[in-house]
Amino acid sequence: MLQSNLFVLSLFPYLGFLWFITRSRQMPRLALIGFYMILVFVGITIPAGIYSKVTLGVSLANVDWLHGGAEFFLTLSNILVLLGFRQAVIDKKADASPVSTAK
């Protein structure tokens, strides 16, 4: 099986994952945006890879400025997921803490 075919096939389970977590309404909003940003990363990486192969004659991994630009979107999505879950944990702790009464 070709690597590109495997890549395309892997998108279907991920789209299913996004569909289910969106419908569940239990995912922190910022984390959900982060998971959707991975699609932006994929959408940027594919043309960048094609450009590097066709125009420059090398794989994307060998063109630092282009590879770094594409990887920025993966980093951004990871940060959004992290901040979303961090906020959810903070909110959960705040809800669970007993209310103190001032005297």
Residue pairs with C-beta under 8 A, 6 or more apart in sequence:
11 42
14 38
17 35
18 35
18 36
18 39
21 27
21 32
21 35
22 32
27 35
27 84
28 84
28 85
28 87
28 88
29 84
30 80
30 81
30 83
30 84
30 87
31 80
31 81
31 83
31 84
31 85
31 88
32 84
33 80
33 84
34 76
34 77
34 78
34 79
34 80
34 81
34 82
34 83
34 84
35 77
35 81
37 73
37 76
37 77
37 80
38 74
38 77
40 73
40 77
41 70
41 71
41 73
41 74
41 77
44 69
44 70
44 73
45 60
45 70
45 73
48 60
48 66
48 67
48 69
48 70
49 59
49 60
49 70
51 66
52 58
52 59
52 60
52 62
52 63
52 66
52 67
53 59
53 60
56 63
60 66
60 67
60 70
61 67
